[in-house]
Structures are given as C-alpha cells and as structure tokens.
Amino acid sequence: MRKILICFLAIIVCLTACTADAAKTAQKEKRFKAAPTKQAVLEEEQTNNRKKISKKTALGCGQDHPIRVAGFVTNAPFGWVNVIPPQGSKPAQYVNGGFSYDLFEQIVKDAGLNIQNVGYTSYQEAMKDLRRGKIDVVAGAYFDKRILGTGVNLMFPSYFSNPIVPVFLKGKEKEVNSWNDLKGLKGIVRQEENIYSLVFNQLPKDIEIKQISGSKKAFTMLLNGEADYIITSLYAGEAEIRRYKLVDDVYFSPKALVSAELFFVFSSHSDCPAIKKKLEPILRKLKENDEAYRKAFIEYIDEWGLRFKDSKGLKQELYEARQNAPTVSDVSDKSENTIASDVSDIASDSSDTQSDSTETNEESTPDSAKPDSDHPTGESAPEQSPQSSDKTDQTSVQKPAVSVEKATDSKPNRPLTAAERIRNL
C-alpha cells in the first residue's frame, strides 16, 4: 500500500512539472500577444475612478514585491485598458493591454521578475501616482517635461520611434512639407495621444490646433467637415481608421512632421529604478531584430481592427443617426426622444496641460490646448447610406498606410502592405 501511495504521488509531481513547462512554453509563444478581442475597452479617459494605491516600503522590486505598472488608457495600438464588468459585489476591473504594456511585461519576465498590471481610467492620474511613488512604472511616455514632471526617470533606449503626421479626407488632402502648409486649415489632435505639447512650440502663430477627447469624436469631426485634418501618430491613426472602417476615406500625409521617441518611465520614489540595468540589455537585444520587432508591433494594429470587425463603420453610424434624428416638431412635442450623441458619456480625461504641483501653471496653457467639449452635429453626413470599407478586417495585407511616393504626388495614396510601409518609413 505504501509503494502504491508513493507511485501515485510521483505521478502527480511529474504531471505538475509537465503542466508548468507547457505553460511556460505557451507563454513564450504568446510574446506580445494582445488581449482577447471580445473584451470591452475603455472608450474615453475619466478621472472619477481614482485608484487608492499605497506606497511600497519593502525592498527588492520585482522580487519581494511585483513591479506595479500602468500604461496608456485609450491609445491603441500602443496601449488601451480592457474593462472587466463588475461581478456581484466585486467592482469593475481595469486591465492594461496593447503593445507597450505587453512588451514591458515580456522584458520583466525574461529578467525573472514579477509584474503587477495596474489599469487606470486616466493617463494623467497614472502619471501623478507615478510621481508620488504609488506605482513603479508607466509603460509609455514621450520625453516631454510638461507630461513627465519631476520625480521620474526614463529607461534607455526608447522602445519605439513614433512618426506624427497630418491625416485628411481623401479628395481634400493637401501637400504638407512643414507646419506652414497647414495655415488656414482647421486642425485637431486627440488628447489621449499626448502629442500636443510635443508640437505646440513648433506651430506658427497663426495655426491653431484644438485638442479633442476620444477618437470617435475626432474622426466624426473630420467626416463632418468640422476639421480639415487630424494630427496623429501614423500607427494610432491607422489603428483607429481600421476600427471605424474608413480605409477608403482617409489620406495619410507621406511626410512626418515630428518623430517622437516612446520610453518606459520609472518612479524615482520607489526602489524599481535599480532594476533598469537588468531590463535595458533585454530591450536592446529585442530591438536588434528589427524585422521581428516591427512585425510584432503591426500585429497589434491588425488585432485592433479585427476586434471591431463586427461593429458598424463610423460613416454608417452617422448616416443612421441622421436618418433617425427627430424633426423640430418631434423635439418640441417629445423632448425626451432626442437622439444621444455618438460620443461616449464617460467624462473625458483632463488635458495634458492640467495644472499640477509638478507641471506648468494653468495660466500658461494656450487656449488651443483645451479639449473641445462640443458634440459633433453630423449635419454634413452623407444623404445615401455609405458603404463602409472593411477590407482590412478580412486580410492583414490590405490596410491604410502612408504613401512613400514623392510628396509632390497629389493622387490619393495607395494602400501598402505592412512590410512595405515599415520598410520605407
């Protein structure tokens, strides 16, 4: 009987070891893999769900305690927040997803350290907690003192170089070689991309670019003619036009006006900066294989588009909203039947010029840095039901991309493959 019991225990130990090895192998194979496509995501940033996180006093970052990591909230493909609905007495949970967080998680695990996913509903709140030492790392920030403030330090090298370009509606595009070529046009920039302060000092005095909260509002304004162009990251812009099925409607300027570097940012008020010497060589090694590194990144753009493949295109949404909008008499008779705005009711995050003890005073913030709070009217929506383009949801080859032909070519840019686009940037 004793021998049987010993054999039984030995079998259990072997099975456990095999399962653990298999899990480790599967984890390696899922490097940079994005979150499940059916999971809900946070649409706009909000500041009313601030996390209560206490400072860690124990030493041994990544060993005695996990590295507490936040990231971008609504800035695909670099980062987004997945929302896990409340269950019973358990409140809703917010989980980081996207390229930046997954890349940092992979580096940390390759170094044999532990990590904790700390999702926020506001990027600005995450940065504030980073400066106070309530979290250890924000996976994604530009070298911009207005955003970073004090009490933080960067991990070198940068993990991504991000070209910033103007985006137009096809047929209304303009040759743009410098900021001066945008004079006389109405421009907007998505607040959640955190790129406005990077370009503000470069803008001529007679160019005004408004900050807009939410990608749906930004692209609605572009479609409705309320904006002539959007200043956006090439890749963030591509991810969103694939989401809204605007592949055949949007033109990316072939010339980047800014190329900004993205970094992992550590809090100076925790013990985690000491582990950078372990993480930096791993990041450098990953970046050495540029083709594989870029391919992994492009997969996040593809997956973001596929995540919304069953959703209506933005043009279709605007058309239906216009068709179903109540007449003036309907509104006067039954005001409660007024159609809700396409923009989410979630309160938007404060702008990147929000006053803080470590940031620039509010008095120095330019008027153009304040986010526009007006809802899109949809008055110029097309009269006929639009045919949304969903070509890129069926194949990863046909996707909106930047033309690499000479800037003087006024023809709409042709779609390139992911490999062509990356190779020619």
C-alpha positions in Angstrom: 0.0 0.0 0.0 2.8 2.3 0.8 4.5 1.7 -2.5 1.3 2.4 -4.3 0.9 5.7 -2.5 4.5 6.7 -3.3 3.9 5.9 -7.0 0.7 7.9 -7.0 2.5 10.9 -5.5 5.3 10.6 -8.0 2.9 10.6 -10.9 1.2 13.8 -9.6 4.6 15.6 -9.3 5.5 14.6 -12.8 2.2 15.8 -14.2 2.5 19.1 -12.3 6.1 19.7 -13.7 4.9 18.9 -17.3 2.0 21.3 -17.0 4.2 24.1 -15.7 6.7 23.5 -18.6 3.9 23.6 -21.1 2.6 26.8 -19.6 6.0 28.4 -19.8 6.4 27.3 -23.5 2.9 28.7 -24.3 3.8 31.9 -22.6 6.9 32.3 -24.7 4.9 31.6 -27.9 2.4 34.4 -27.0 5.1 37.1 -26.8 3.4 40.5 -27.3 0.0 38.8 -27.8 -2.9 41.3 -27.3 -5.9 40.8 -25.1 -9.0 38.8 -26.1 -10.8 40.5 -28.9 -14.3 40.2 -27.3 -13.2 42.1 -24.1 -14.7 45.6 -23.7 -12.3 48.6 -23.8 -12.4 52.0 -22.2 -13.6 54.5 -24.8 -12.5 57.7 -23.2 -10.4 58.6 -20.2 -12.1 59.6 -16.9 -10.9 60.9 -13.6 -13.6 59.9 -11.2 -12.3 56.4 -10.5 -9.0 57.2 -9.0 -7.2 54.2 -7.5 -6.2 54.0 -3.9 -2.7 52.6 -4.0 -0.3 52.8 -1.1 3.4 53.2 -1.3 5.6 50.1 -1.2 8.2 50.2 1.5 9.7 46.8 1.0 13.0 46.5 -0.9 13.5 44.1 -3.8 11.5 45.4 -6.8 10.2 42.6 -8.8 11.1 40.0 -6.2 9.9 41.0 -2.7 7.0 42.8 -4.4 5.9 43.0 -8.0 6.6 45.9 -10.3 3.3 47.9 -10.4 2.8 49.0 -14.0 0.3 51.3 -15.6 0.1 52.4 -19.3 -1.8 54.3 -22.0 -5.6 54.2 -21.5 -7.1 54.9 -24.9 -4.1 55.0 -27.4 -4.2 51.9 -29.5 -2.0 50.1 -30.7 0.4 51.4 -28.0 -2.0 50.9 -25.1 -5.6 50.6 -24.1 -7.5 49.5 -21.0 -9.7 46.4 -21.0 -12.8 46.6 -18.8 -13.9 43.6 -16.9 -17.6 44.1 -15.8 -18.5 44.1 -12.1 -19.4 40.7 -10.8 -21.6 40.6 -7.7 -20.0 42.8 -5.0 -16.8 43.0 -7.0 -16.4 46.3 -8.9 -15.3 46.7 -12.5 -11.7 45.9 -13.1 -9.4 47.8 -15.4 -6.5 45.8 -17.1 -3.8 47.2 -19.3 -3.4 45.9 -22.9 -1.5 46.8 -26.0 2.0 46.7 -27.4 3.7 48.9 -24.8 2.5 47.0 -21.7 2.9 43.6 -23.2 6.5 44.5 -24.3 7.4 45.6 -20.9 5.8 42.6 -19.3 7.9 40.3 -21.6 11.1 42.1 -20.7 10.3 41.9 -17.0 9.6 38.2 -17.2 12.7 37.5 -19.3 14.6 39.1 -16.4 13.0 36.7 -13.9 11.0 39.4 -12.1 7.3 39.8 -11.2 4.9 42.3 -12.5 1.5 43.7 -11.5 -1.0 45.0 -14.0 -2.4 48.3 -12.6 -5.0 49.6 -15.1 -6.1 53.3 -14.8 -9.1 55.1 -16.3 -6.9 58.3 -16.7 -3.4 58.5 -18.0 -2.9 61.8 -16.1 -3.9 60.1 -12.9 -1.4 57.3 -13.6 1.4 59.9 -14.1 0.5 61.6 -10.9 0.7 58.4 -8.9 4.0 57.6 -10.6 5.5 60.8 -9.4 4.3 60.1 -5.9 5.7 56.5 -5.9 2.3 54.8 -5.7 3.1 52.9 -8.8 6.5 52.0 -10.2 6.4 52.3 -14.0 4.2 53.8 -16.7 4.7 51.8 -19.9 4.8 54.6 -22.4 5.6 58.3 -22.3 7.4 60.8 -24.5 10.4 62.8 -23.3 8.2 65.8 -22.5 8.6 67.7 -19.2 5.1 69.0 -19.4 3.8 65.5 -19.1 6.6 63.8 -17.1 7.1 66.5 -14.4 9.5 65.7 -11.7 10.1 62.5 -9.6 10.5 60.2 -12.6 13.4 58.9 -14.8 13.4 57.2 -18.2 14.7 53.8 -19.2 17.0 53.9 -22.2 16.9 53.1 -25.0 13.5 54.2 -26.2 11.3 51.3 -27.2 9.7 52.9 -30.3 10.0 55.8 -32.7 6.6 57.3 -33.5 6.1 59.4 -36.6 3.5 62.2 -36.3 1.6 63.0 -39.5 -1.5 65.0 -40.6 -4.5 63.0 -41.8 -7.0 64.3 -44.3 -10.2 63.0 -46.0 -9.3 61.6 -49.4 -10.1 64.2 -52.1 -9.4 67.0 -49.6 -5.7 66.2 -48.9 -3.0 68.8 -49.2 0.7 68.5 -49.8 2.3 69.1 -46.4 6.1 69.5 -46.1 6.1 71.8 -43.0 3.7 73.2 -40.4 3.3 76.3 -42.6 1.4 74.3 -45.2 -1.4 73.9 -42.7 -2.1 77.6 -42.4 -5.8 78.5 -42.9 -7.0 75.0 -42.1 -8.8 73.7 -39.0 -6.8 71.1 -37.2 -7.5 68.8 -34.2 -5.4 66.4 -32.2 -6.5 63.6 -29.9 -5.8 64.5 -26.3 -5.2 60.9 -25.3 -2.2 60.5 -27.7 -0.3 63.0 -25.5 1.4 64.6 -28.6 0.0 68.1 -28.5 2.7 69.6 -26.2 5.4 68.0 -28.4 4.2 70.0 -31.4 2.9 73.2 -29.8 6.2 75.0 -29.7 6.8 74.3 -33.4 3.5 75.7 -34.6 3.5 79.1 -36.4 1.5 81.7 -34.5 -1.4 81.7 -37.0 -2.0 77.9 -36.7 -4.4 76.7 -34.1 -4.9 73.0 -33.4 -7.6 72.0 -30.9 -7.4 69.1 -28.6 -10.3 66.6 -28.8 -11.1 63.8 -26.4 -11.9 60.5 -28.0 -11.1 59.0 -31.4 -14.7 58.7 -32.4 -15.3 62.4 -31.9 -12.1 63.3 -33.8 -12.9 61.3 -36.8 -16.6 62.4 -36.7 -15.4 66.0 -36.9 -13.2 65.1 -39.9 -16.1 63.4 -41.7 -18.5 66.3 -41.0 -16.1 68.9 -42.2 -15.7 70.4 -38.7 -11.9 69.7 -39.0 -9.7 69.7 -42.1 -7.1 67.4 -40.7 -6.1 65.4 -37.6 -2.5 65.5 -36.2 -1.9 61.9 -35.1 0.6 59.2 -34.7 0.9 57.3 -38.0 0.1 54.0 -36.2 -2.5 55.2 -33.8 -4.3 56.8 -36.8 -4.1 53.6 -38.8 -5.5 51.6 -35.9 -8.5 53.9 -35.5 -9.4 54.1 -39.2 -9.4 50.3 -39.3 -11.6 50.3 -36.3 -14.1 52.8 -37.9 -13.8 51.2 -41.4 -12.5 54.4 -43.0 -9.8 52.8 -45.0 -11.0 54.2 -48.3 -11.9 57.6 -46.9 -8.7 58.8 -45.2 -5.4 60.0 -46.6 -2.1 60.0 -44.6 0.4 62.7 -45.4 3.6 60.9 -46.5 5.9 63.3 -44.6 6.2 63.1 -40.8 6.3 66.5 -39.2 7.6 65.1 -35.9 9.2 61.8 -34.9 8.9 61.2 -31.2 10.5 58.6 -29.1 8.5 56.5 -26.6 10.1 55.4 -23.3 9.3 53.3 -20.2 9.2 55.7 -17.2 10.1 54.8 -13.7 9.2 56.5 -10.4 12.1 58.0 -8.6 10.3 57.3 -5.3 10.4 53.5 -5.4 13.3 51.0 -5.5 12.5 49.9 -9.1 14.9 52.2 -11.0 17.7 49.9 -9.7 16.4 47.1 -12.0 16.8 49.1 -15.2 20.3 47.7 -15.6 18.7 44.2 -15.9 16.0 45.3 -18.3 17.9 47.5 -20.7 20.0 44.8 -22.2 16.9 42.7 -22.8 15.2 45.6 -24.6 18.3 46.3 -26.7 18.5 42.6 -27.8 14.8 42.6 -28.8 15.3 45.7 -30.9 18.3 44.2 -32.7 15.9 42.0 -34.7 14.1 44.9 -36.3 12.0 42.9 -38.7 10.6 40.6 -35.9 10.1 43.6 -33.6 8.2 45.6 -36.2 6.1 42.6 -37.2 5.1 42.0 -33.5 4.0 45.7 -33.4 2.0 45.6 -36.6 0.1 42.6 -35.2 -1.4 45.0 -32.6 -2.8 47.2 -35.3 -4.3 44.2 -37.1 -5.8 42.9 -33.9 -7.3 46.2 -33.0 -9.1 46.4 -36.4 -10.3 42.8 -36.1 -11.5 43.5 -32.6 -14.2 45.7 -34.1 -14.8 43.8 -37.3 -18.5 43.1 -36.4 -19.2 46.7 -35.5 -20.7 49.3 -37.8 -18.4 51.7 -39.6 -18.4 55.2 -38.4 -20.0 56.5 -41.7 -22.8 54.1 -41.3 -23.4 55.1 -37.7 -23.5 58.8 -38.6 -25.9 58.1 -41.5 -28.3 56.1 -39.3 -28.1 58.8 -36.6 -29.1 61.4 -39.2 -31.9 59.3 -40.6 -33.3 58.7 -37.1 -32.8 62.2 -35.8 -36.2 63.8 -34.6 -37.6 66.7 -36.5 -38.1 70.1 -34.9 -41.7 69.3 -34.2 -40.8 66.0 -32.6 -38.4 67.7 -30.3 -40.9 70.2 -29.2 -43.5 67.6 -28.6 -41.3 64.9 -27.0 -38.0 66.3 -25.9 -37.2 63.0 -24.2 -36.8 61.3 -27.6 -33.7 63.4 -28.6 -31.0 61.1 -30.0 -28.0 60.8 -27.8 -24.6 61.9 -29.1 -22.3 59.3 -30.6 -19.7 60.4 -28.1 -19.4 58.3 -25.0 -21.0 59.7 -21.8 -17.9 58.8 -19.9 -16.2 62.0 -18.7 -13.1 62.7 -20.6 -9.7 63.0 -19.1 -8.3 66.4 -18.3 -5.9 67.8 -20.9 -2.2 67.3 -20.8 -1.9 70.9 -19.6 -3.9 70.2 -16.5 -2.4 72.1 -13.5 -0.4 70.1 -11.1 2.2 70.8 -8.4 4.9 69.5 -10.7 3.5 70.8 -14.0 3.2 74.2 -15.7 0.6 76.6 -14.2 -2.8 76.8 -15.9 -2.3 80.4 -16.7 0.5 79.5 -19.2 -1.7 77.0 -21.1 -2.6 78.2 -24.6 -6.4 78.3 -25.4 -5.8 75.8 -28.2 -4.6 73.2 -25.7 -8.0 72.9 -24.1 -10.1 70.0 -25.3 -13.3 70.9 -27.3 -16.4 69.8 -25.4 -18.9 70.3 -28.2 -20.6 67.2 -29.6 -20.4 66.6 -33.4 -23.6 67.7 -35.1 -23.5 65.3 -38.0 -25.1 68.0 -40.3 -22.9 67.1 -43.2 -23.4 63.3 -43.1 -24.0 61.8 -46.5 -27.5 61.6 -47.8 -27.1 58.0 -49.0 -26.2 55.0 -46.9 -22.4 54.7 -47.1 -20.6 51.5 -47.9 -18.2 51.1 -45.1 -14.8 49.7 -46.1 -14.0 46.5 -44.2 -11.3 45.2 -46.5 -8.6 45.3 -43.8 -10.7 43.3 -41.4 -10.6 40.4 -43.8 -6.8 40.4 -44.5 -3.8 41.8 -42.8 -2.3 42.9 -46.2 -4.9 45.5 -47.3 -4.6 48.2 -44.7 -4.5 52.0 -44.7 -0.9 53.1 -45.0 1.3 56.1 -45.7 2.3 56.6 -49.2 6.1 56.6 -49.7 5.9 58.2 -53.1 7.2 61.7 -53.5 5.4 64.4 -51.6 4.5 66.2 -54.8 2.2 63.4 -56.0 -1.3 64.8 -55.4 -3.0 61.4 -56.1 -4.6 59.6 -53.1 -2.0 57.3 -51.6 -2.4 53.6 -52.5 -2.6 51.0 -49.7 0.7 49.4 -48.9 1.4 46.1 -47.2 2.7 46.3 -43.6 6.1 45.2 -44.8 6.2 48.0 -47.5 5.1 50.6 -45.1 7.6 49.8 -42.3 10.5 49.3 -44.8 10.0 52.7 -46.4 9.4 54.8 -43.3 
